[in-house]
């Protein structure tokens, strides 16, 4: 049982050394994926912030002077001059 613990720590130390070496050689090779996955994880945990960012521009355009001047009209049905014959549609 003791050998598995030592093997685990040796592999963990070698993994950390490999990550540190690749970071010093090519930092963008590690930073760009970390930023992308970190952003995806953040918005996965806080989905309301995604909707706020996506709707921010849309809500701003609704409150322009033109949009505030327009009045909402009610939908009205205009009576036509055709008879309502139920057999006509079958």
SESEDREN-844111 format. One line per field, with one value per residue: x, y, z of N, C-alpha, C, CB in turn. Coordinates in steps of 0.001 Angstrom, whole numbers, plus 500000, padded with zeros to 6 digits. Each point is the difference from the previous one (the first is absolute). Glycine has a CB too. Example, Ala and Ser with C-alpha at 12.3 -4.5 7.8 and 13.67 -1.06 7.14 Angstrom:
<pts>
nxx = 513190:501542
nyy = 494310:502223
nzz = 507800:498034
caxx = 499110:500820
cayy = 501190:501190
cazz = 500000:500060
cxx = 500900:499230
cyy = 501200:501090
czz = 500000:500730
cbxx = 498108:501184
cbyy = 498827:499372
cbzz = 501246:497855
</pts>
This chain:
<pts>
nxx = 500822:502930:499722:497399:501567:502409:498141:498570:502670:501178:497474:500027:502927:499449:497481:501704:502285:497889:498773:502831:500860:497425:500271:502897:499142:497515:499209:498257:500091:498299:498398:498091:498948:499738:498060:498188:499472:499414:497607:498696:499979:498515:497563:499645:499392:497971:497386:499754:502751:498661:497592:501899:501539:497371:498588:502619:498815:496933:499834:501334:497669:497567:501120:499991:498521:498719:499058:498569:498176:498671:497087:500564:498099:498143:500866:497575:498948:499960:496901:501571:497589:500740:497009:501853:499499:500817:499998:502577:501890:498772
nyy = 498809:501176:499666:501861:502368:499988:500096:502653:501608:499219:501107:502755:500706:499450:501977:502418:499630:500191:502724:501405:499249:501185:502812:500492:499312:501855:502544:499198:496804:500970:502629:498632:497702:502047:501806:497593:498831:502831:500569:497193:500342:502786:498959:497206:501863:502130:498314:503046:500636:498841:501984:502557:499577:499688:502721:502212:500538:499430:502312:502196:499689:500465:503072:501266:502523:497529:498606:502671:500502:497070:500733:496893:500426:498458:497822:502042:497070:502255:498679:498387:500905:496595:499085:499268:497698:498164:499270:502126:497737:497185
nzz = 500000:499450:496749:499887:501520:497957:497443:501012:500225:497116:498524:501592:499124:496912:499981:501045:497813:497618:500950:500210:497047:498650:501681:498783:496918:499776:502623:497401:500904:502636:499083:497904:501883:502442:498323:499060:502793:501439:498032:500466:503137:499924:498361:501778:502531:498480:497868:501284:498318:497271:500301:500563:497260:498250:501041:499727:497166:500725:502196:498052:497828:502243:500492:496623:500835:498484:502653:501204:497312:500131:501313:500547:497183:502205:497775:498603:499030:497387:500638:497388:498558:500885:500932:502544:497156:503034:496745:499461:501378:498515
caxx = 499178:500902:500591:499041:500035:501228:499833:499064:500671:501022:499299:499463:501123:500432:498956:500134:501230:499713:499124:500799:500956:499293:499548:501129:500402:498944:498918:498689:499485:499248:499111:498808:498987:499515:499044:498785:499271:499560:498822:498889:499609:499368:498651:499222:499567:499181:499369:499268:500912:500066:498807:500110:500945:499409:498847:500376:499867:498620:499199:500385:499406:498556:499701:500398:498921:498999:499228:499163:498935:498990:498971:499551:498635:499275:499639:498561:499544:499138:498946:500026:498693:499767:499220:500726:499383:500907:500230:500889:501375:500167
cayy = 501191:501140:500243:500752:501383:500614:500121:501105:501275:500176:500397:501346:500952:500061:500715:501427:500471:500086:501159:501211:500144:500419:501374:500916:499957:500575:500342:500128:498655:499590:501071:500131:499005:500279:501108:499526:499066:500745:500783:499063:499522:501105:500223:498803:500112:501206:500193:501271:501027:499833:500616:501439:500499:499870:500879:501368:500876:499962:500833:501387:500521:500159:501217:501191:500986:499511:498930:500560:500783:499119:499498:498642:499957:498758:499273:500088:499178:500753:499130:499889:499867:498625:499218:498923:498737:498960:498929:500513:499609:498540
cazz = 500000:500105:498697:499181:500458:499493:498550:499781:500234:498965:498770:500198:499923:498600:499267:500327:499342:498565:499770:500219:498900:498787:500201:499797:498596:499163:500934:499361:499779:501183:500450:499149:500398:501354:499936:499318:500869:501179:499615:499814:501328:500729:499477:500297:501394:500142:498685:499909:499488:498544:499432:500172:499006:498668:499870:500354:498840:499530:500890:499805:498776:500192:500725:499268:499906:499055:500624:501044:499387:499409:500887:499710:499472:500246:498794:499730:498892:499099:499495:498548:499391:499563:500963:500692:499647:500529:499031:498972:500267:500004
cxx = 500865:500600:499056:499977:501228:499906:499066:500712:501083:499353:499420:501094:500491:498975:500105:501242:499768:499112:500790:500982:499305:499450:501137:500467:498980:498802:498622:499385:499197:498989:498723:498971:499462:498970:498698:499191:499523:498766:498784:499504:499264:498573:499120:499449:499082:499293:499237:500892:500139:498816:500059:500933:499388:498852:500327:499807:498561:499108:500325:499322:498497:499652:500506:498813:498887:499120:499088:498841:498886:499000:499654:498552:499379:499631:498485:499670:499030:498989:500035:498602:499768:499203:500880:499274:500936:500264:500968:501444:500221:499956
cyy = 501254:500350:500795:501471:500731:500209:501171:501347:500269:500447:501411:501064:500127:500745:501506:500582:500154:501187:501301:500223:500457:501411:500991:500017:500708:500346:500090:498633:499476:501069:500099:498912:500214:501117:499543:499085:500680:500836:499104:499493:501079:500217:498766:500067:501200:500298:501317:501115:499915:500696:501513:500595:499953:500985:501459:500950:500056:500887:501473:500583:500198:501331:501255:500944:499513:498940:500554:500809:499120:499546:498583:500066:498656:499373:500077:499165:500837:499032:500014:499822:498609:499282:498924:498698:498874:498888:500428:499493:498500:499424
czz = 500000:498635:499096:500399:499468:498493:499652:500147:498953:498695:500109:499891:498561:499131:500230:499340:498497:499658:500158:498855:498726:500140:499752:498544:499118:500884:499332:499710:501175:500398:499167:500325:501410:500008:499358:500909:501284:499713:499825:501350:500785:499513:500176:501425:500227:498674:499881:499470:498484:499358:500136:498949:498610:499789:500273:498819:499506:500874:499811:498766:500147:500643:499288:499910:499076:500654:501090:499428:499463:501038:499580:499557:500344:498673:499822:498775:499180:499410:498482:499439:499431:501077:500612:499756:500463:498993:498911:500172:499935:498647
cbxx = 498200:500516:501314:498616:498751:501320:500379:498106:499527:501442:499458:498218:500674:501247:498506:498824:501410:500230:498004:499777:501427:499415:498306:500698:501198:500781:501691:500734:501933:501962:502007:501424:501121:502192:501894:501172:501365:502351:501486:500925:501965:502244:500943:501413:502128:501580:499821:498544:501237:501209:498683:499566:501912:500652:498591:501649:502356:500366:499901:502193:501794:499806:500085:501715:501659:501556:501847:501988:501670:501656:499093:501615:500604:499108:501998:499885:500301:501834:498573:502282:500064:502142:497877:500854:498781:499156:497716:498532:500193:499011
cbyy = 498744:499355:497885:497927:499322:498921:497509:498563:499753:498245:497590:499033:499425:497832:497991:499625:498863:497534:498678:499685:498222:497618:499186:499593:497843:498665:501228:502171:499586:498642:501222:501014:498398:499246:501642:500176:498117:500057:501672:499322:498456:501077:501620:498667:498903:500918:497538:499277:499949:497804:497944:499741:499236:497590:498094:499093:499477:497666:498123:499536:498869:497538:498669:498695:501831:500489:498381:500056:501736:499244:502328:498998:501580:500874:498441:502312:497835:501685:500427:499019:502418:499976:500441:501584:501043:500508:499134:502028:502003:499927
cbzz = 501201:502378:500245:499732:502055:501850:499761:500842:502446:501092:499575:501472:502363:500320:500190:502190:501768:499865:500823:502479:501026:499543:501669:502367:500422:497975:501342:498994:498537:500769:500794:498182:498493:500905:499859:497788:499064:500791:498881:497757:499997:500326:498348:498389:500685:501771:499834:501902:502173:500251:500539:502461:501425:499994:500654:501658:499371:499119:501642:501111:498690:500207:502086:498679:500424:498088:499494:501491:499425:498310:500402:501680:498116:502187:500247:501017:501322:499467:502043:500132:499490:498634:498713:501776:497992:502280:500466:499845:501404:502180
</pts>
